[in-house]
Amino acid sequence: ADEQKILKQIRSAVTDSGDVPADQMSPGMENLFNIYREIDRRAHDSFLLDYRAGKLSYGDFKTELGNSLVEFTRPFKERLKEISADKKAVRNQVKESSSEIRKVAATTLKEVKELAGLI
């Protein structure tokens, strides 16, 4: 997704599901924290300390998570853009790879037939 869509999705993510025991995190918050843990462990740990102390600003948390997610996905988007820009080269690479794969498969099939006594 584009940056604005990612930020909007994170901002609109459900964080409070109502009847959650005081010693447990709501499923929505747990999901957001799990995302954060995978992309920025240090920020995750810092926000988790704030959460446990009852000092977490959900708005600030979501804003920072959204920004971190945008930064995390940027290299993937740039690489996809590069690949998409030269579709002919990608097709040629697939053709070359397919040719090599067919050669290996033919050799493997021949070996299997020999081992099975079919040749």
MOPAC internal coordinates of N, CA, C and O (Angstrom, degrees):
PM7 1SCF
backbone

  N    0.0000 0     0.00 0     0.00 0    0    0    0
  C    1.4571 1     0.00 0     0.00 0    1    0    0
  C    1.5290 1   109.00 1     0.00 0    2    1    0
  O    1.2310 1   121.33 1   -22.13 1    3    2    1
  N    1.3130 1   115.07 1   157.87 1    3    2    1
  C    1.4630 1   117.63 1   177.45 1    5    3    2
  C    1.5339 1   109.17 1   -74.11 1    6    5    3
  O    1.2310 1   121.17 1   -12.40 1    7    6    5
  N    1.3208 1   115.37 1   167.60 1    7    6    5
  C    1.4671 1   120.92 1  -173.35 1    9    7    6
  C    1.5262 1   112.62 1   -58.03 1   10    9    7
  O    1.2310 1   120.43 1   134.45 1   11   10    9
  N    1.3194 1   116.78 1   -45.55 1   11   10    9
  C    1.4663 1   119.92 1  -177.83 1   13   11   10
  C    1.5249 1   111.84 1   -63.38 1   14   13   11
  O    1.2310 1   120.53 1   142.93 1   15   14   13
  N    1.3273 1   116.60 1   -37.07 1   15   14   13
  C    1.4657 1   119.98 1   179.10 1   17   15   14
  C    1.5317 1   110.64 1   -67.34 1   18   17   15
  O    1.2310 1   120.55 1   138.76 1   19   18   17
  N    1.3242 1   116.55 1   -41.24 1   19   18   17
  C    1.4677 1   120.22 1   177.87 1   21   19   18
  C    1.5220 1   110.05 1   -60.73 1   22   21   19
  O    1.2310 1   120.84 1   132.12 1   23   22   21
  N    1.3385 1   115.99 1   -47.88 1   23   22   21
  C    1.4621 1   120.23 1  -179.31 1   25   23   22
  C    1.5254 1   111.04 1   -61.03 1   26   25   23
  O    1.2310 1   120.23 1   138.59 1   27   26   25
  N    1.3253 1   117.16 1   -41.41 1   27   26   25
  C    1.4663 1   121.47 1  -179.84 1   29   27   26
  C    1.5349 1   110.73 1   -65.70 1   30   29   27
  O    1.2310 1   120.65 1   137.27 1   31   30   29
  N    1.3247 1   116.37 1   -42.73 1   31   30   29
  C    1.4648 1   119.64 1  -179.86 1   33   31   30
  C    1.5252 1   111.37 1   -63.07 1   34   33   31
  O    1.2310 1   120.24 1   138.66 1   35   34   33
  N    1.3122 1   117.14 1   -41.34 1   35   34   33
  C    1.4665 1   120.04 1   179.41 1   37   35   34
  C    1.5289 1   109.93 1   -68.08 1   38   37   35
  O    1.2310 1   120.16 1   136.33 1   39   38   37
  N    1.3445 1   117.30 1   -43.67 1   39   38   37
  C    1.4718 1   120.23 1   179.39 1   41   39   38
  C    1.5220 1   112.10 1   -60.66 1   42   41   39
  O    1.2310 1   120.44 1   145.53 1   43   42   41
  N    1.3380 1   116.76 1   -34.47 1   43   42   41
  C    1.4647 1   119.83 1  -176.36 1   45   43   42
  C    1.5308 1   113.19 1   -92.70 1   46   45   43
  O    1.2310 1   120.00 1  -177.77 1   47   46   45
  N    1.3213 1   117.60 1     2.23 1   47   46   45
  C    1.4683 1   120.88 1   179.62 1   49   47   46
  C    1.5281 1   110.15 1   -64.26 1   50   49   47
  O    1.2310 1   121.07 1   -41.07 1   51   50   49
  N    1.3208 1   115.55 1   138.93 1   51   50   49
  C    1.4637 1   121.48 1   179.52 1   53   51   50
  C    1.5249 1   109.02 1   -70.70 1   54   53   51
  O    1.2310 1   120.76 1   -49.45 1   55   54   53
  N    1.3342 1   116.15 1   130.55 1   55   54   53
  C    1.4658 1   119.88 1   179.53 1   57   55   54
  C    1.5202 1   111.90 1  -116.01 1   58   57   55
  O    1.2310 1   119.78 1   157.96 1   59   58   57
  N    1.2975 1   118.03 1   -22.04 1   59   58   57
  C    1.4633 1   121.15 1  -176.73 1   61   59   58
  C    1.5220 1   109.14 1  -125.67 1   62   61   59
  O    1.2310 1   120.97 1   -63.06 1   63   62   61
  N    1.3259 1   115.76 1   116.94 1   63   62   61
  C    1.4597 1   119.28 1  -179.66 1   65   63   62
  C    1.5243 1   112.43 1  -104.95 1   66   65   63
  O    1.2310 1   120.38 1  -163.46 1   67   66   65
  N    1.3104 1   116.88 1    16.54 1   67   66   65
  C    1.4605 1   120.12 1   173.35 1   69   67   66
  C    1.5050 1   114.97 1    89.60 1   70   69   67
  O    1.2310 1   120.33 1    78.68 1   71   70   69
  N    1.3053 1   116.97 1  -101.32 1   71   70   69
  C    1.4654 1   123.00 1  -171.05 1   73   71   70
  C    1.5265 1   113.02 1   -80.13 1   74   73   71
  O    1.2310 1   120.48 1  -108.80 1   75   74   73
  N    1.3093 1   116.68 1    71.20 1   75   74   73
  C    1.4621 1   121.63 1   177.29 1   77   75   74
  C    1.5232 1   107.11 1  -114.32 1   78   77   75
  O    1.2310 1   119.98 1   -50.35 1   79   78   77
  N    1.3361 1   117.65 1   129.65 1   79   78   77
  C    1.4591 1   119.82 1   178.14 1   81   79   78
  C    1.5325 1   111.53 1   -54.83 1   82   81   79
  O    1.2310 1   120.68 1   -30.88 1   83   82   81
  N    1.3102 1   116.30 1   149.12 1   83   82   81
  C    1.4637 1   122.07 1  -175.35 1   85   83   82
  C    1.5234 1   113.17 1   -58.56 1   86   85   83
  O    1.2310 1   120.10 1   151.28 1   87   86   85
  N    1.3230 1   117.42 1   -28.72 1   87   86   85
  C    1.4612 1   120.15 1  -177.90 1   89   87   86
  C    1.5273 1   113.39 1   -89.83 1   90   89   87
  O    1.2310 1   120.40 1  -174.39 1   91   90   89
  N    1.3368 1   116.85 1     5.61 1   91   90   89
  C    1.4580 1   120.62 1  -179.20 1   93   91   90
  C    1.5242 1   111.10 1  -121.79 1   94   93   91
  O    1.2310 1   121.35 1   -26.75 1   95   94   93
  N    1.3138 1   115.02 1   153.25 1   95   94   93
  C    1.4551 1   121.68 1   177.24 1   97   95   94
  C    1.5318 1   107.48 1   -91.03 1   98   97   95
  O    1.2310 1   120.41 1   -38.18 1   99   98   97
  N    1.3237 1   116.83 1   141.82 1   99   98   97
  C    1.4578 1   119.66 1   177.60 1  101   99   98
  C    1.5239 1   109.11 1   -64.41 1  102  101   99
  O    1.2310 1   120.22 1   -27.43 1  103  102  101
  N    1.3187 1   117.18 1   152.57 1  103  102  101
  C    1.4757 1   119.35 1   179.63 1  105  103  102
  C    1.5297 1   112.57 1   -56.11 1  106  105  103
  O    1.2310 1   119.96 1   142.03 1  107  106  105
  N    1.3274 1   117.68 1   -37.97 1  107  106  105
  C    1.4601 1   120.73 1   179.40 1  109  107  106
  C    1.5177 1   112.31 1   -63.46 1  110  109  107
  O    1.2310 1   120.36 1   134.60 1  111  110  109
  N    1.3190 1   116.91 1   -45.40 1  111  110  109
  C    1.4654 1   120.68 1   178.70 1  113  111  110
  C    1.5220 1   110.55 1   -67.35 1  114  113  111
  O    1.2310 1   120.74 1   140.39 1  115  114  113
  N    1.3055 1   116.20 1   -39.61 1  115  114  113
  C    1.4597 1   119.39 1   179.16 1  117  115  114
  C    1.5289 1   110.15 1   -60.73 1  118  117  115
  O    1.2310 1   120.56 1   138.66 1  119  118  117
  N    1.3217 1   116.54 1   -41.34 1  119  118  117
  C    1.4569 1   121.14 1   178.35 1  121  119  118
  C    1.5321 1   110.62 1   -61.31 1  122  121  119
  O    1.2310 1   120.36 1   132.85 1  123  122  121
  N    1.3220 1   116.92 1   -47.15 1  123  122  121
  C    1.4643 1   120.24 1   179.96 1  125  123  122
  C    1.5284 1   111.42 1   -63.89 1  126  125  123
  O    1.2310 1   120.49 1   138.99 1  127  126  125
  N    1.3182 1   116.67 1   -41.01 1  127  126  125
  C    1.4649 1   119.59 1   177.57 1  129  127  126
  C    1.5260 1   111.26 1   -64.84 1  130  129  127
  O    1.2310 1   120.21 1   143.10 1  131  130  129
  N    1.3289 1   117.21 1   -36.90 1  131  130  129
  C    1.4682 1   120.01 1   177.53 1  133  131  130
  C    1.5251 1   111.01 1   -63.40 1  134  133  131
  O    1.2310 1   120.29 1   138.99 1  135  134  133
  N    1.3276 1   117.04 1   -41.01 1  135  134  133
  C    1.4603 1   120.76 1   176.77 1  137  135  134
  C    1.5240 1   109.34 1   -61.27 1  138  137  135
  O    1.2310 1   121.18 1   132.14 1  139  138  137
  N    1.3314 1   115.35 1   -47.86 1  139  138  137
  C    1.4688 1   119.94 1  -178.00 1  141  139  138
  C    1.5287 1   111.05 1   -61.47 1  142  141  139
  O    1.2310 1   120.57 1   139.19 1  143  142  141
  N    1.3130 1   116.52 1   -40.81 1  143  142  141
  C    1.4701 1   120.20 1  -179.16 1  145  143  142
  C    1.5295 1   110.77 1   -58.83 1  146  145  143
  O    1.2310 1   120.25 1   143.18 1  147  146  145
  N    1.3196 1   117.13 1   -36.82 1  147  146  145
  C    1.4611 1   120.97 1  -177.24 1  149  147  146
  C    1.5206 1   113.30 1   -76.43 1  150  149  147
  O    1.2310 1   119.44 1   154.74 1  151  150  149
  N    1.3218 1   118.67 1   -25.26 1  151  150  149
  C    1.4617 1   119.36 1  -176.31 1  153  151  150
  C    1.5211 1   114.10 1  -105.72 1  154  153  151
  O    1.2310 1   120.05 1   156.82 1  155  154  153
  N    1.3398 1   117.51 1   -23.18 1  155  154  153
  C    1.4709 1   119.71 1  -179.39 1  157  155  154
  C    1.5251 1   108.61 1  -158.06 1  158  157  155
  O    1.2310 1   121.07 1   -91.25 1  159  158  157
  N    1.3041 1   115.56 1    88.75 1  159  158  157
  C    1.4715 1   121.56 1  -173.99 1  161  159  158
  C    1.5269 1   112.33 1   -61.44 1  162  161  159
  O    1.2310 1   120.13 1   140.11 1  163  162  161
  N    1.3386 1   117.37 1   -39.89 1  163  162  161
  C    1.4568 1   120.26 1  -177.32 1  165  163  162
  C    1.5373 1   110.80 1   -64.90 1  166  165  163
  O    1.2310 1   120.33 1   134.19 1  167  166  165
  N    1.3327 1   116.98 1   -45.81 1  167  166  165
  C    1.4640 1   120.25 1   178.78 1  169  167  166
  C    1.5266 1   110.05 1   -65.54 1  170  169  167
  O    1.2310 1   120.28 1   140.45 1  171  170  169
  N    1.3241 1   117.06 1   -39.55 1  171  170  169
  C    1.4683 1   121.73 1   177.51 1  173  171  170
  C    1.5238 1   109.94 1   -56.10 1  174  173  171
  O    1.2310 1   120.92 1   129.89 1  175  174  173
  N    1.3267 1   115.85 1   -50.11 1  175  174  173
  C    1.4602 1   119.92 1  -177.42 1  177  175  174
  C    1.5209 1   111.80 1   -62.83 1  178  177  175
  O    1.2310 1   120.35 1   140.49 1  179  178  177
  N    1.3197 1   116.93 1   -39.51 1  179  178  177
  C    1.4582 1   121.29 1   179.01 1  181  179  178
  C    1.5303 1   111.34 1   -64.16 1  182  181  179
  O    1.2310 1   120.84 1   132.92 1  183  182  181
  N    1.3462 1   116.01 1   -47.08 1  183  182  181
  C    1.4626 1   119.83 1   178.77 1  185  183  182
  C    1.5307 1   111.30 1   -66.37 1  186  185  183
  O    1.2310 1   120.35 1   146.61 1  187  186  185
  N    1.3200 1   116.93 1   -33.39 1  187  186  185
  C    1.4615 1   120.01 1   178.74 1  189  187  186
  C    1.5230 1   110.63 1   -65.27 1  190  189  187
  O    1.2310 1   120.44 1   140.71 1  191  190  189
  N    1.3138 1   116.77 1   -39.29 1  191  190  189
  C    1.4727 1   119.77 1   176.30 1  193  191  190
  C    1.5316 1   109.97 1   -61.53 1  194  193  191
  O    1.2310 1   120.31 1   136.13 1  195  194  193
  N    1.3345 1   117.00 1   -43.87 1  195  194  193
  C    1.4695 1   120.67 1   177.41 1  197  195  194
  C    1.5256 1   110.67 1   -61.71 1  198  197  195
  O    1.2310 1   120.75 1   137.82 1  199  198  197
  N    1.3234 1   116.17 1   -42.18 1  199  198  197
  C    1.4660 1   120.71 1  -179.63 1  201  199  198
  C    1.5339 1   110.41 1   -60.72 1  202  201  199
  O    1.2310 1   121.28 1   131.27 1  203  202  201
  N    1.3184 1   115.15 1   -48.73 1  203  202  201
  C    1.4748 1   119.80 1  -178.32 1  205  203  202
  C    1.5202 1   112.32 1   -65.42 1  206  205  203
  O    1.2310 1   120.50 1   151.80 1  207  206  205
  N    1.3386 1   116.66 1   -28.20 1  207  206  205
  C    1.4657 1   120.81 1   178.46 1  209  207  206
  C    1.5245 1   111.54 1   -84.79 1  210  209  207
  O    1.2310 1   120.26 1   176.53 1  211  210  209
  N    1.3360 1   117.10 1    -3.47 1  211  210  209
  C    1.4518 1   121.07 1  -178.93 1  213  211  210
  C    1.5185 1   113.33 1    75.34 1  214  213  211
  O    1.2310 1   120.31 1  -158.31 1  215  214  213
  N    1.3317 1   117.01 1    21.69 1  215  214  213
  C    1.4573 1   121.56 1  -176.44 1  217  215  214
  C    1.5252 1   113.07 1  -113.24 1  218  217  215
  O    1.2310 1   120.29 1  -167.49 1  219  218  217
  N    1.3316 1   117.06 1    12.51 1  219  218  217
  C    1.4553 1   120.06 1  -175.82 1  221  219  218
  C    1.5186 1   111.28 1   -80.18 1  222  221  219
  O    1.2310 1   120.87 1   -52.36 1  223  222  221
  N    1.3216 1   115.95 1   127.64 1  223  222  221
  C    1.4555 1   122.43 1   171.45 1  225  223  222
  C    1.5258 1   106.67 1   -90.06 1  226  225  223
  O    1.2310 1   120.31 1   -68.42 1  227  226  225
  N    1.3410 1   117.01 1   111.58 1  227  226  225
  C    1.4536 1   120.11 1  -177.18 1  229  227  226
  C    1.5200 1   111.13 1   -60.10 1  230  229  227
  O    1.2310 1   120.16 1   143.61 1  231  230  229
  N    1.3138 1   117.30 1   -36.39 1  231  230  229
  C    1.4626 1   120.70 1   179.11 1  233  231  230
  C    1.5134 1   111.58 1   -63.33 1  234  233  231
  O    1.2310 1   120.36 1   132.45 1  235  234  233
  N    1.3229 1   116.92 1   -47.55 1  235  234  233
  C    1.4670 1   120.61 1   178.58 1  237  235  234
  C    1.5292 1   110.53 1   -63.78 1  238  237  235
  O    1.2310 1   120.99 1   138.55 1  239  238  237
  N    1.3114 1   115.71 1   -41.45 1  239  238  237
  C    1.4612 1   121.14 1   179.67 1  241  239  238
  C    1.5215 1   110.25 1   -59.53 1  242  241  239
  O    1.2310 1   120.30 1   130.71 1  243  242  241
  N    1.3214 1   117.03 1   -49.29 1  243  242  241
  C    1.4629 1   120.63 1  -178.59 1  245  243  242
  C    1.5250 1   111.71 1   -65.91 1  246  245  243
  O    1.2310 1   120.21 1   142.19 1  247  246  245
  N    1.3200 1   117.20 1   -37.81 1  247  246  245
  C    1.4621 1   120.60 1   178.53 1  249  247  246
  C    1.5235 1   110.38 1   -63.07 1  250  249  247
  O    1.2310 1   120.65 1   132.58 1  251  250  249
  N    1.3220 1   116.36 1   -47.42 1  251  250  249
  C    1.4685 1   120.27 1  -179.56 1  253  251  250
  C    1.5274 1   111.29 1   -66.70 1  254  253  251
  O    1.2310 1   120.43 1   140.55 1  255  254  253
  N    1.3303 1   116.79 1   -39.45 1  255  254  253
  C    1.4607 1   120.01 1   177.80 1  257  255  254
  C    1.5234 1   109.94 1   -63.23 1  258  257  255
  O    1.2310 1   120.30 1   134.69 1  259  258  257
  N    1.3229 1   117.03 1   -45.31 1  259  258  257
  C    1.4592 1   120.40 1   178.66 1  261  259  258
  C    1.5201 1   111.66 1   -59.22 1  262  261  259
  O    1.2310 1   120.55 1   134.15 1  263  262  261
  N    1.3252 1   116.56 1   -45.85 1  263  262  261
  C    1.4667 1   120.35 1   178.89 1  265  263  262
  C    1.5266 1   111.57 1   -62.94 1  266  265  263
  O    1.2310 1   120.59 1   138.70 1  267  266  265
  N    1.3221 1   116.48 1   -41.30 1  267  266  265
  C    1.4666 1   120.33 1   178.89 1  269  267  266
  C    1.5246 1   111.02 1   -64.90 1  270  269  267
  O    1.2310 1   120.64 1   140.56 1  271  270  269
  N    1.3207 1   116.37 1   -39.44 1  271  270  269
  C    1.4621 1   120.78 1   179.60 1  273  271  270
  C    1.5287 1   110.97 1   -66.78 1  274  273  271
  O    1.2310 1   120.37 1   140.19 1  275  274  273
  N    1.3165 1   116.90 1   -39.81 1  275  274  273
  C    1.4610 1   120.85 1   176.70 1  277  275  274
  C    1.5240 1   109.98 1   -61.58 1  278  277  275
  O    1.2310 1   120.21 1   134.39 1  279  278  277
  N    1.3344 1   117.21 1   -45.61 1  279  278  277
  C    1.4695 1   121.04 1   179.28 1  281  279  278
  C    1.5242 1   111.32 1   -64.84 1  282  281  279
  O    1.2310 1   120.68 1   140.78 1  283  282  281
  N    1.3172 1   116.30 1   -39.22 1  283  282  281
  C    1.4662 1   121.18 1  -179.27 1  285  283  282
  C    1.5253 1   111.16 1   -64.10 1  286  285  283
  O    1.2310 1   120.03 1   140.13 1  287  286  285
  N    1.3241 1   117.54 1   -39.87 1  287  286  285
  C    1.4655 1   121.16 1  -176.30 1  289  287  286
  C    1.5245 1   113.45 1   -84.71 1  290  289  287
  O    1.2310 1   119.62 1   166.23 1  291  290  289
  N    1.3109 1   118.32 1   -13.77 1  291  290  289
  C    1.4725 1   121.71 1  -176.55 1  293  291  290
  C    1.5304 1   113.11 1   -54.54 1  294  293  291
  O    1.2310 1   118.20 1   131.36 1  295  294  293
  N    1.3373 1   121.04 1   -48.64 1  295  294  293
  C    1.4720 1   119.40 1   179.99 1  297  295  294
  C    1.5297 1   113.18 1   -60.98 1  298  297  295
  O    1.2310 1   120.15 1   144.70 1  299  298  297
  N    1.3259 1   117.32 1   -35.30 1  299  298  297
  C    1.4572 1   120.45 1   179.02 1  301  299  298
  C    1.5289 1   110.47 1   -66.47 1  302  301  299
  O    1.2310 1   121.10 1   138.13 1  303  302  301
  N    1.3165 1   115.50 1   -41.87 1  303  302  301
  C    1.4616 1   120.34 1   179.51 1  305  303  302
  C    1.5228 1   110.94 1   -65.77 1  306  305  303
  O    1.2310 1   120.38 1   139.17 1  307  306  305
  N    1.3266 1   116.87 1   -40.83 1  307  306  305
  C    1.4594 1   120.35 1   178.89 1  309  307  306
  C    1.5236 1   110.90 1   -64.10 1  310  309  307
  O    1.2310 1   120.45 1   138.47 1  311  310  309
  N    1.3187 1   116.74 1   -41.53 1  311  310  309
  C    1.4698 1   120.20 1   178.82 1  313  311  310
  C    1.5238 1   110.59 1   -66.00 1  314  313  311
  O    1.2310 1   119.99 1   138.77 1  315  314  313
  N    1.3113 1   117.63 1   -41.23 1  315  314  313
  C    1.4611 1   120.89 1   177.47 1  317  315  314
  C    1.5221 1   110.73 1   -61.84 1  318  317  315
  O    1.2310 1   120.79 1   140.43 1  319  318  317
  N    1.3079 1   116.10 1   -39.57 1  319  318  317
  C    1.4666 1   120.87 1   178.37 1  321  319  318
  C    1.5313 1   110.13 1   -63.21 1  322  321  319
  O    1.2310 1   120.19 1   137.47 1  323  322  321
  N    1.3280 1   117.24 1   -42.53 1  323  322  321
  C    1.4616 1   121.10 1   177.60 1  325  323  322
  C    1.5187 1   111.34 1   -61.58 1  326  325  323
  O    1.2310 1   120.77 1   134.20 1  327  326  325
  N    1.3187 1   116.13 1   -45.80 1  327  326  325
  C    1.4583 1   120.71 1  -178.76 1  329  327  326
  C    1.5290 1   110.03 1   -65.02 1  330  329  327
  O    1.2310 1   120.50 1   136.12 1  331  330  329
  N    1.3046 1   116.64 1   -43.88 1  331  330  329
  C    1.4580 1   121.13 1  -178.53 1  333  331  330
  C    1.5245 1   112.13 1   -66.44 1  334  333  331
  O    1.2310 1   120.10 1   152.44 1  335  334  333
  N    1.3164 1   117.41 1   -27.56 1  335  334  333
  C    1.4600 1   121.16 1  -177.83 1  337  335  334
  C    1.5312 1   112.02 1   -69.39 1  338  337  335
  O    1.2310 1   120.17 1   153.61 1  339  338  337
  N    1.3128 1   117.28 1   -26.39 1  339  338  337
  C    1.4631 1   120.31 1  -177.76 1  341  339  338
  C    1.5215 1   110.20 1  -124.76 1  342  341  339
  O    1.2310 1   121.25 1  -110.67 1  343  342  341
  N    1.3114 1   115.21 1    69.33 1  343  342  341
  C    1.4670 1   120.69 1  -176.59 1  345  343  342
  C    1.5226 1   112.17 1   -64.74 1  346  345  343
  O    1.2310 1   120.42 1   147.94 1  347  346  345
  N    1.3286 1   116.81 1   -32.06 1  347  346  345
  C    1.4676 1   120.18 1   179.89 1  349  347  346
  C    1.5279 1   109.92 1   -63.12 1  350  349  347
  O    1.2310 1   120.42 1   136.87 1  351  350  349
  N    1.3223 1   116.80 1   -43.13 1  351  350  349
  C    1.4666 1   120.33 1   179.31 1  353  351  350
  C    1.5218 1   110.87 1   -64.25 1  354  353  351
  O    1.2310 1   120.59 1   141.48 1  355  354  353
  N    1.3139 1   116.48 1   -38.52 1  355  354  353
  C    1.4672 1   120.47 1   178.68 1  357  355  354
  C    1.5272 1   109.83 1   -64.74 1  358  357  355
  O    1.2310 1   120.49 1   134.92 1  359  358  357
  N    1.3438 1   116.66 1   -45.08 1  359  358  357
  C    1.4752 1   119.78 1   178.26 1  361  359  358
  C    1.5235 1   110.99 1   -60.17 1  362  361  359
  O    1.2310 1   120.59 1   137.19 1  363  362  361
  N    1.3306 1   116.48 1   -42.81 1  363  362  361
  C    1.4663 1   119.89 1   178.86 1  365  363  362
  C    1.5202 1   111.50 1   -63.13 1  366  365  363
  O    1.2310 1   120.80 1   140.21 1  367  366  365
  N    1.3105 1   116.07 1   -39.79 1  367  366  365
  C    1.4628 1   119.76 1   179.05 1  369  367  366
  C    1.5274 1   110.39 1   -65.05 1  370  369  367
  O    1.2310 1   120.32 1   140.14 1  371  370  369
  N    1.3251 1   116.99 1   -39.86 1  371  370  369
  C    1.4656 1   120.75 1   177.68 1  373  371  370
  C    1.5226 1   110.00 1   -63.81 1  374  373  371
  O    1.2310 1   120.09 1   137.05 1  375  374  373
  N    1.3364 1   117.43 1   -42.95 1  375  374  373
  C    1.4700 1   120.55 1   178.87 1  377  375  374
  C    1.5214 1   111.05 1   -61.08 1  378  377  375
  O    1.2310 1   120.81 1   134.75 1  379  378  377
  N    1.3446 1   116.06 1   -45.25 1  379  378  377
  C    1.4589 1   120.04 1   179.25 1  381  379  378
  C    1.5216 1   111.06 1   -61.86 1  382  381  379
  O    1.2310 1   120.76 1   135.37 1  383  382  381
  N    1.3049 1   116.15 1   -44.63 1  383  382  381
  C    1.4657 1   120.56 1   179.63 1  385  383  382
  C    1.5190 1   110.39 1   -63.87 1  386  385  383
  O    1.2310 1   120.25 1   138.70 1  387  386  385
  N    1.3189 1   117.12 1   -41.30 1  387  386  385
  C    1.4641 1   120.94 1  -179.92 1  389  387  386
  C    1.5151 1   110.90 1   -61.35 1  390  389  387
  O    1.2310 1   120.21 1   139.11 1  391  390  389
  N    1.3273 1   117.21 1   -40.89 1  391  390  389
  C    1.4543 1   121.44 1   179.19 1  393  391  390
  C    1.5235 1   110.69 1   -62.10 1  394  393  391
  O    1.2310 1   120.46 1   134.30 1  395  394  393
  N    1.3247 1   116.72 1   -45.70 1  395  394  393
  C    1.4632 1   121.13 1   178.81 1  397  395  394
  C    1.5304 1   111.37 1   -64.34 1  398  397  395
  O    1.2310 1   121.03 1   139.59 1  399  398  397
  N    1.3042 1   115.64 1   -40.41 1  399  398  397
  C    1.4722 1   120.27 1  -179.62 1  401  399  398
  C    1.5251 1   110.05 1   -64.98 1  402  401  399
  O    1.2310 1   119.87 1   139.56 1  403  402  401
  N    1.3408 1   117.85 1   -40.44 1  403  402  401
  C    1.4625 1   121.10 1   178.44 1  405  403  402
  C    1.5319 1   111.06 1   -61.30 1  406  405  403
  O    1.2310 1   120.48 1   139.34 1  407  406  405
  N    1.3357 1   116.69 1   -40.66 1  407  406  405
  C    1.4676 1   120.42 1   178.78 1  409  407  406
  C    1.5244 1   110.87 1   -61.52 1  410  409  407
  O    1.2310 1   120.68 1   134.08 1  411  410  409
  N    1.3243 1   116.30 1   -45.92 1  411  410  409
  C    1.4763 1   120.65 1   179.90 1  413  411  410
  C    1.5200 1   109.70 1   -64.74 1  414  413  411
  O    1.2310 1   120.21 1   137.88 1  415  414  413
  N    1.3266 1   117.20 1   -42.12 1  415  414  413
  C    1.4636 1   121.29 1  -179.23 1  417  415  414
  C    1.5233 1   110.65 1   -64.03 1  418  417  415
  O    1.2310 1   119.81 1   139.35 1  419  418  417
  N    1.3291 1   117.97 1   -40.65 1  419  418  417
  C    1.4650 1   121.32 1   179.84 1  421  419  418
  C    1.5221 1   110.46 1   -63.45 1  422  421  419
  O    1.2310 1   120.63 1   137.55 1  423  422  421
  N    1.3225 1   116.40 1   -42.45 1  423  422  421
  C    1.4614 1   120.68 1   178.18 1  425  423  422
  C    1.5235 1   110.70 1   -63.58 1  426  425  423
  O    1.2310 1   120.68 1   135.73 1  427  426  425
  N    1.3220 1   116.31 1   -44.27 1  427  426  425
  C    1.4698 1   121.02 1   179.78 1  429  427  426
  C    1.5230 1   110.43 1   -63.45 1  430  429  427
  O    1.2310 1   120.01 1   136.73 1  431  430  429
  N    1.3218 1   117.58 1   -43.27 1  431  430  429
  C    1.4642 1   121.85 1  -179.93 1  433  431  430
  C    1.5230 1   110.62 1   -62.87 1  434  433  431
  O    1.2310 1   120.70 1   139.64 1  435  434  433
  N    1.3234 1   116.26 1   -40.36 1  435  434  433
  C    1.4642 1   120.12 1   178.52 1  437  435  434
  C    1.5275 1   110.01 1   -62.79 1  438  437  435
  O    1.2310 1   120.28 1   136.02 1  439  438  437
  N    1.3339 1   117.06 1   -43.98 1  439  438  437
  C    1.4677 1   120.99 1   179.41 1  441  439  438
  C    1.5201 1   111.23 1   -62.49 1  442  441  439
  O    1.2310 1   120.35 1   138.45 1  443  442  441
  N    1.3356 1   116.93 1   -41.55 1  443  442  441
  C    1.4618 1   121.08 1   179.59 1  445  443  442
  C    1.5276 1   110.18 1   -64.12 1  446  445  443
  O    1.2310 1   120.30 1   135.89 1  447  446  445
  N    1.3330 1   117.03 1   -44.11 1  447  446  445
  C    1.4747 1   120.38 1   179.33 1  449  447  446
  C    1.5253 1   110.94 1   -61.98 1  450  449  447
  O    1.2310 1   120.44 1   139.13 1  451  450  449
  N    1.3460 1   116.76 1   -40.87 1  451  450  449
  C    1.4535 1   120.35 1   178.11 1  453  451  450
  C    1.5331 1   110.92 1   -63.30 1  454  453  451
  O    1.2310 1   120.87 1   135.67 1  455  454  453
  N    1.3334 1   115.93 1   -44.33 1  455  454  453
  C    1.4712 1   119.94 1   179.72 1  457  455  454
  C    1.5274 1   111.16 1   -65.59 1  458  457  455
  O    1.2310 1   120.17 1   146.31 1  459  458  457
  N    1.3133 1   117.29 1   -33.69 1  459  458  457
  C    1.4642 1   121.35 1  -179.31 1  461  459  458
  C    1.5206 1   111.88 1   -82.92 1  462  461  459
  O    1.2310 1   120.10 1   174.89 1  463  462  461
  N    1.3257 1   117.41 1    -5.11 1  463  462  461
  C    1.4517 1   121.14 1   179.44 1  465  463  462
  C    1.5172 1   112.86 1    77.54 1  466  465  463
  O    1.2310 1   119.78 1  -156.62 1  467  466  465
  N    1.2928 1   118.03 1    23.38 1  467  466  465
  C    1.4591 1   120.90 1   179.93 1  469  467  466
  C    1.5221 1   112.58 1   -90.12 1  470  469  467
  O    1.2310 1   120.79 1   169.47 1  471  470  469
  N    1.3343 1   116.09 1   -10.53 1  471  470  469
  C    1.4817 1   119.51 1   177.67 1  473  471  470
  C    1.5169 1   107.69 1  -116.28 1  474  473  471
  O    1.2310 1   120.10 1   180.00 1  475  474  473

